[in-house]
Amino acid sequence: MRAVHHLTLPRALHPGAWWLWALCMAVAASRTRNPILLVLILAVTGFVVAARRSDAPWAHSFTAFLKLGLLVIGIRVVLQALLSTRSQGNTVLFTLPQIPLPDWAAGVKLGGQVTAEALVTALYDGGQLAVMLCCVGAANALASPRRLLKSLPGALYEMGVACVVALTFAPQLVTDGRRIRAARRLRGRTRAGFRTTAMPVLEGALDRSVELAAAMDSRGYGRTAQAPRSQRRLTALCVLLGLLGILLGVYALLTDSMAFPLAAATLAIGVLLAVAAMVVGRQRVSRTRYRPDPWALPEWLVVAAGAVAAGAMVTAAVRGVDGLLLAGPLVIPPVPVLPVVGVLVGLVPALAAPPLKKGAA
């Protein structure tokens, strides 16, 4: 009866499924600098967030990540304008005052002629990073950090607490900022400066840290069962090697610094070692789980949609499909069919994810 109760609709999707989908969309964005594909990925993630986010405080963090992405693009364009050279293009837009530099800084310039090619290249590079940040923001807006911590394996519980606390930093800042602005408006103070906003946010962060430490201590955080020293060393070694293999495999897949079969094999070995470490390490963690989140057909559909989007981009990059990387900054971006279809599959969570209850947080 309990399993049937958890699978009935409406219910909240498993937070791990949202994170896997968002990371797959970020992988898809990392494979291209085509502005059409980047805007399409951003539109897909934004549509899914608008369709399936709750009214919880962290659900409004996607807007904050959008603003952060615009800031990243602006900084990238400004730095490119200050440091660009004529070697990046010949279409001069304007000329900035140039600051002379000493001889040991030969090859570096500040100011001078700014070309259209340099600015457009900076715009595309900054847009790629901004879209990847927005994918992470979509995961923050859709997945509950508390439920994500509850769903972690026992071997990763202590590490998961640190990760969840770090991941909730940005959503909590957004919540604190909204609360402080609302309080100031109620007091008739419409002007908000950095000092009047930053100090209450810092005070709230310190208070939450003290409350979190007290809550963790009262719940026996860090308590482990007795285990032989050899088992602890084996678990630590498997975790270290598994994480190293996963990092090398993901880096090789994203940067093409290694052959695709070798990169995939490294990633698979890292995942197997990490799974083995979790199986061995969960024996020394005495932790129960109350009403665990189900992993059913909607979760598989959401993860599969993200995997299809990422797989389409990686396959197009391996095959050298035209349109992922532009021939030049001032050319008209083409529209490759395979990546577009793969990214559009990322819209499936807007329909496959179960609807939320009204007022559910």
For each residue, the residues with C-beta under 8 A, 3 or more apart:
1: 4 5
2: 5 6 291
3: 6 7 294
4: 1 7 8
5: 1 2 8
6: 2 3 11 291 293 294
7: 3 4 11 294 296
8: 4 5 11
9: 354 355
10: 354 355 356 357 360
11: 6 7 8 294 354 356 357
12: 54 144 147 293 354 356 360
13: 17 18 52 142 298 299 302 349 353 354
14: 17 18 147 151 293 294 295 299
15: 18 19 142 143 144 145 147 148 151 293
16: 19 20 143 148 151 295 299
17: 13 14 20 21 295 298 299 302 303
18: 13 14 15 21 22 138 139 142 143 302 349
19: 15 16 22 23 139 143 148
20: 16 17 23 24 302 303 306
21: 17 18 24 25 139 302 303 305 306 346 349
22: 18 19 25 26 45 135 136 138 139 142 306
23: 19 20 26 27 135 139 306
24: 20 21 27 28 303 306 307 309 310 346
25: 21 22 28 29 41 44 45 135 138 306 309 310 346
26: 22 23 29 30 131 132 135 136
27: 23 24 30 31 253 254 310 313 314
28: 24 25 31 32 41 309 310 312 313 339 342 343 346
29: 25 26 32 38 41 128 131 132 135
30: 26 27 128 132 254
31: 27 28 254 313 314 316 317 324
32: 28 29 37 38 128 313 317 323 324 325 339
33: 38 124 125 127 128 324 325 326
34: 37 38 323 324 325 326 333 334 336 339
35: 38 39 123 124 127 333
36: 39 40 333 335
37: 32 34 40 41 323 324 336 339 340 343
38: 29 32 33 34 35 41 42 124 127 128 131
39: 35 36 42 43
40: 36 37 43 44 340 343 344
41: 25 28 29 37 38 44 45 131 135 309 343 346
42: 38 39 45 46 131 134
43: 39 40 46 47
44: 25 40 41 47 48 309 343 344 346 347
45: 22 25 41 42 48 49 134 135 138 346
46: 42 43 49 50 62 134 138
47: 43 44 50 51 347 350
48: 44 45 51 52 138 142 346 347 349 350 353
49: 45 46 52 53 62 138 141 142
50: 46 47 53
51: 47 48 350
52: 13 48 49 142 349 350 353 355 356
53: 49 50 59 62 141 142
54: 12 59 356 360 361
55: 59 359 360 361
56: 59 144 360 361
57: 60 171 172 174 175 361
58: 61 140 141 144 145 168 171 172 174 175
59: 53 54 55 56 62 141 142
60: 57 63 64 141 171 174 175 178
61: 58 64 65 137 140 141 170 171 174
62: 46 49 53 59 65 66 134 137 138 140 141
63: 60 66 67 174
64: 60 61 67 68 137 170 171 173 174
65: 61 62 68 69 133 134 136 137 138 140 170
66: 62 63 69 70 134 137
67: 63 64 70 71
68: 64 65 71 72 130 133 137
69: 65 66 72 73 129 130 131 133 134
70: 66 67 73 74 130
71: 67 68 74 75
72: 68 69 75 76 126 129 130 133
73: 69 70 76 77 123 126 127 130
74: 70 71 77 78 126
75: 71 72 78 79 126
76: 72 73 79 80 122 123 125 126 129
77: 73 74 80 81 119 122 123 126
78: 74 75 81 82
79: 75 76 82 83 122
80: 76 77 83 84 118 119 121 122
81: 77 78 84 96 114 118 119 122
82: 78 79 96 110 111
83: 79 80 108 109 110
84: 80 81 88 114 115 118 119 122
85: 88 109 112 118
86: 89 90 92 113 115
87:
88: 84 85 115 117 118 121
89: 86 115 116 117 118 329 330
90: 86 115 117
91: 115 116 117 330
92: 86 95 113 114 115 116
93: 114 115 116 119
94: 113 114
95: 92 112 113 114
96: 81 82 111 112 113 114
97: 111
98: 109 110 111 112
99: 110 111
100:
101: 105 106 108 109 110
102: 105
103: 106
104:
105: 101 102 108
106: 101 103
107:
108: 83 101 105
109: 83 85 98 101 112
110: 82 83 98 99 101
111: 82 96 97 98 99
112: 85 95 96 98 109
113: 86 92 94 95 96
114: 81 84 92 93 94 95 96 118 119
115: 84 86 88 89 90 91 92 93 118 119
116: 89 91 92 93 119 120 329 330
117: 88 89 90 91 120 121 328 329 330
118: 80 81 84 85 88 89 114 115 121 122 329
119: 77 80 81 84 93 114 115 116 122 123
120: 116 117 123 124 329 330
121: 80 88 117 118 124 125 329
122: 76 77 79 80 81 84 118 119 125 126
123: 35 73 76 77 119 120 126 127
124: 33 35 38 120 121 127 128 326 329
125: 33 76 121 122 128 129
126: 72 73 74 75 76 77 122 123 129 130
127: 33 35 38 73 123 124 130 131
128: 29 30 32 33 38 124 125 131 132
129: 69 72 76 125 126 132 133
130: 68 69 70 72 73 126 127 133 134
131: 26 29 38 41 42 69 127 128 134 135
132: 26 29 30 128 129 135 136
133: 65 68 69 72 129 130 136 137
134: 42 45 46 62 65 66 69 130 131 137 138
135: 22 23 25 26 29 41 45 131 132 138 139
136: 22 26 65 132 133 139 140
137: 61 62 64 65 66 68 133 134 140 141 170
138: 18 22 25 45 46 48 49 62 65 134 135 141 142
139: 18 19 21 22 23 135 136 142 143
140: 58 61 62 65 136 137 143 167 170 171
141: 49 53 58 59 60 61 62 137 138 171
142: 13 15 18 22 48 49 52 53 59 138 139
143: 15 16 18 19 139 140 147 148
144: 12 15 56 58 147 148
145: 15 58 148 149 164 167 168 171
146: 149 150 164
147: 12 14 15 143 144 150 151 293
148: 15 16 19 143 144 145 151 152 160 164 167
149: 145 146 152 157 160 161 164
150: 146 147 289 292 293
151: 14 15 16 147 148 292 293
152: 148 149 156 157 160
153: 156 157 278 282
154: 157 278 281 282 285 287
155: 235 277 278 279 280 281 282 285
156: 152 153 159 160 278 281
157: 149 152 153 154 160 161 285 287
158: 161 162 221 222
159: 156 162 163
160: 148 149 152 156 157 163 164
161: 149 157 158 164 165 216 221
162: 158 159 165 166
163: 159 160 166 167
164: 145 146 148 149 160 161 167 168
165: 161 162 168 169 212
166: 162 163 169
167: 140 145 148 163 164 170 171
168: 58 145 164 165 171 172
169: 165 166 172 173
170: 61 64 65 137 140 167 173 174
171: 57 58 60 61 64 140 141 145 167 168 174 175
172: 57 58 168 169 175 176 205 208
173: 64 169 170 176 177 201
174: 57 58 60 61 63 64 170 171 177 178
175: 57 58 60 171 172 178 179
176: 172 173 179 180 200 201 204 205
177: 173 174 180 181 197 201
178: 60 174 175 181 182
179: 175 176 182 183
180: 176 177 183 184 192 197 200 201
181: 177 178 184 185 192 197
182: 178 179 185 186
183: 179 180 186 187
184: 180 181 187 189 190 192 196
185: 181 182 188 189 190
186: 182 183
187: 183 184
188: 185
189: 184 185 192
190: 184 185
191:
192: 180 181 184 189 196 197
193: 196 197
194: 197 198
195: 198 199
196: 184 192 193 199 200
197: 177 180 181 192 193 194 200 201
198: 194 195 201 202
199: 195 196 202 203
200: 176 180 196 197 203 204
201: 173 176 177 180 197 198 204 205
202: 198 199 205 206
203: 199 200 206 207
204: 176 200 201 207 208
205: 172 176 201 202 208 209
206: 202 203 209 210
207: 203 204 210 211
208: 172 204 205 211 212
209: 205 206 212 213
210: 206 207 213 214
211: 207 208 214 215
212: 165 208 209 215 216
213: 209 210 216 217
214: 210 211 217 218
215: 211 212 218 219
216: 161 212 213 219 221 222
217: 213 214 220 221
218: 214 215
219: 215 216
220: 217 223
221: 158 161 216 217
222: 158 216
223: 220 286
224: 227 284 285 286
225: 283 284 285 286
226: 284
227: 224 231 232 283 284
228: 231 232
229: 232 233
230: 233 234
231: 227 228 234 235 280 283 284
232: 227 228 229 235 236 284
233: 229 230 236 237
234: 230 231 237 238 280
235: 155 231 232 238 239 277 280 281 284
236: 232 233 239 240
237: 233 234 240 241
238: 234 235 241 242 273 274 276 277 280
239: 235 236 242 243 273 274 277 281
240: 236 237 243 244
241: 237 238 244 245 270 273
242: 238 239 245 246 270 271 272 273 274 275 276 277
243: 239 240 246 247 270 274
244: 240 241 247 248 270
245: 241 242 248 249 266 267 269 270 271 273 274
246: 242 243 249 250 267 270 271 274
247: 243 244 250 251 270
248: 244 245 251 252 258 263 266 267 270
249: 245 246 252 253 263 264 265 266 267 268 269 270
250: 246 247 253 254 267
251: 247 248 254 255 257
252: 248 249 255 256 257 258 262 263 266 267
253: 27 249 250 260 263 264 267 314
254: 27 30 31 250 251
255: 251 252
256: 252 317
257: 251 252
258: 248 252 262 263 266
259: 262 263
260: 253 263 264 318
261: 264 265
262: 252 258 259 265 266
263: 248 249 252 253 258 259 260 266 267
264: 249 253 260 261 267 268
265: 249 261 262 268 269
266: 245 248 249 252 258 262 263 269 270
267: 245 246 248 249 250 252 253 263 264 270 271
268: 249 264 265 271 272
269: 245 249 265 266 272 273
270: 241 242 243 244 245 246 247 248 249 266 267 273 274
271: 242 245 246 267 268 274 275
272: 242 268 269 275 276
273: 238 239 241 242 245 269 270 276 277
274: 238 239 242 243 245 246 270 271 277 278
275: 242 271 272 278 279
276: 238 242 272 273 279 280
277: 155 235 238 239 242 273 274 280 281
278: 153 154 155 156 274 275 281 282
279: 155 275 276 282
280: 155 231 234 235 238 276 277 283
281: 154 155 156 235 239 277 278 284 285
282: 153 154 155 278 279 285
283: 225 227 231 280
284: 224 225 226 227 231 232 235 281
285: 154 155 157 224 225 281 282
286: 223 224 225
287: 154 157
288:
289: 150 292
290:
291: 2 6
292: 150 151 289
293: 6 12 14 15 147 150 151
294: 3 6 7 11 14 299
295: 14 16 17 299 300
296: 7 299 300
297: 300 301
298: 13 17 301 302 352 353 354
299: 13 14 16 17 294 295 296 302 303
300: 295 296 297 303 304
301: 297 298 304 305 348 349 352
302: 13 17 18 20 21 298 299 305 306 348 349 352 353
303: 17 20 21 24 299 300 306 307
304: 300 301 307 308 348
305: 21 301 302 308 309 345 346 347 348 349 352
306: 20 21 22 23 24 25 302 303 309 310 346 349
307: 24 303 304 310 311
308: 304 305 311 312 342 345 346
309: 24 25 28 41 44 305 306 312 313 342 343 345 346
310: 24 25 27 28 306 307 313 314 342
311: 307 308 314 315 342
312: 28 308 309 315 316 338 339 341 342 343 345
313: 27 28 31 32 309 310 316 317 324 339 342 343
314: 27 31 253 310 311 317 318
315: 311 312 318 319 338
316: 31 312 313 319 321 324 336 338 339 342
317: 31 32 256 313 314 320 321 324
318: 260 314 315
319: 315 316
320: 317
321: 316 317 324 336 338 339
322: 334 336
323: 32 34 37 326 333 334 335 336 339
324: 31 32 33 34 37 313 316 317 321 336 339
325: 32 33 34
326: 33 34 124 323 329 331 333
327: 331
328: 117 331
329: 89 116 117 118 120 121 124 326
330: 89 91 116 117 120
331: 326 327 328
332:
333: 34 35 36 323 326
334: 34 322 323
335: 36 323 340
336: 34 37 316 321 322 323 324 339 340
337: 340 341
338: 312 315 316 321 341 342
339: 28 32 34 37 312 313 316 321 323 324 336 342 343
340: 37 40 335 336 337 343 344
341: 312 337 338 344 345
342: 28 308 309 310 311 312 313 316 338 339 345 346
343: 28 37 40 41 44 309 312 313 339 340 346
344: 40 44 340 341 347
345: 305 308 309 312 341 342 348
346: 21 24 25 28 41 44 45 48 305 306 308 309 342 343 349
347: 44 47 48 305 344 350 351
348: 301 302 304 305 345 351 352
349: 13 18 21 48 52 301 302 305 306 346 352 353
350: 47 48 51 52 347 353
351: 347 348
352: 298 301 302 305 348 349
353: 13 48 52 298 302 349 350
354: 9 10 11 12 13 298
355: 9 10 52
356: 10 11 12 52 54 360
357: 10 11 360
358:
359: 55
360: 10 12 54 55 56 356 357
361: 54 55 56 57
